[in-house]
Amino acid sequence: MEINGNIIELDAEGYLIEPSQWQSDVAIELAKKEKLELNDQHWLVLNLMRDFYNENGVAPDVRHIFKQLGVDLGIGKKEAKARLFSLFPYGYVQQACKIAGMRRPRGWSTG
């Protein structure tokens, strides 16, 4: 995939091979491939994920994202979980991790 003159390599499943190549333009293109148009709440989730990744070097566990999304939106964890899956209907690993530029987390459920 080419974005702004840069070649962005994806694995066979569409995840970035090199997460350091992620930027907002990459996220927009990856979202288009998933038939999603990113809104402010998508960006909230993606930025939470990227901040965690940049601090820890790994993709955050989905429970961390539910918790922080609930805090940021002023809603309970159950509602935050529902909101996350309404934003990324094919799931945290299948869509959110992919669009956030994470390598595919191995051994995680597709939830």
N, C-alpha and C positions, 0 to 999 in steps of 0.2 A: 504494500500500500504506500502511495506517495502523498505526502502532505507538506505543503509549503516548500517543495523542492527536496525534502528529506525522505529517504526510503525508511519506512517503518516495517520491520519484519514481524510477522505473526506466525504462530504455530498452526498446526493443522486444524485446531479448534477455534482459532481466531483470537487467541490471547497474545499479548505482547511478549516477544522473546526477551526483550531488554526493557524492563519497567522504567529505567531512567529516561527512555525516549518519550514518556508520557507528557502531554501538555493538553490544554483545553481543546485545541483543534483536533488532536488525536481522539479525545473522548467523544467529541461531536461526531466524527466519522465512524467510530466504533458503535456509537448509539444508533446511527443511521442504519448500519448493518443489522442491528437488532430491532429495527423499525420503531425506535423510540426518539421522541423529540425532547431534549433535556429542558427542564424548567428549574426554578429556584430550589425546589426541594430535592430534585435529582442532584444538583450541584452541592447542596448541603451534605448529602450522603457521600458523594464522591470526594469532597474535600475532607470530610472526617476520615475516610479511608486512606486518602493520600497522606494526611498529617500523621496518622498512626503508622503507616508504612515508612514514611521518612524518619520517624523517631525510632522505630523498632526493627526495620528491615524485613518485616513479614506482613502479610495481609492480616487485618484484624479479624478476630472471630466475630461471627454475626451477632452474638450476644452483646458484644461491646458496642456495636453500631446501634442495636435496638435501644440500649440504655442511653447512649449519648443523644440519639435522635429524639428520644422522649424528653430529655432535659432541654434540648435546644428548642423543641416545639411546644413544650409545656404540656405534654400528654403522657399517659401511662405507658408502661412497657408493652402491654397487650395491644394498645392502639398503635404504638410505634412499630410493632412487628407487622401489623396489618398494613400500615402506611408504606413500610419498606417494600412489602410484596405487591402493593398496588403500583408503586413506582417502577419496580423491576419484576414484572409478572412471571418471568421464567426463572426467578430465583436469585439469591445472593451470589452464588458461585457462577451460575450460567450467565448472568447479565451484569450485576453490580461489580463483581471483581474484574470481569473482562473490560468493562467500560472505564473503570478506575485504573486500568493499566497494570493489574497484578498478573503474575504468572498464575496459571490454574492451580489452585490449592489442591494438593494430592491428599487423598484419604478423607476429604470432607464430604459430607452429604451434599446433594445438589440443592438443599434447602436455602 
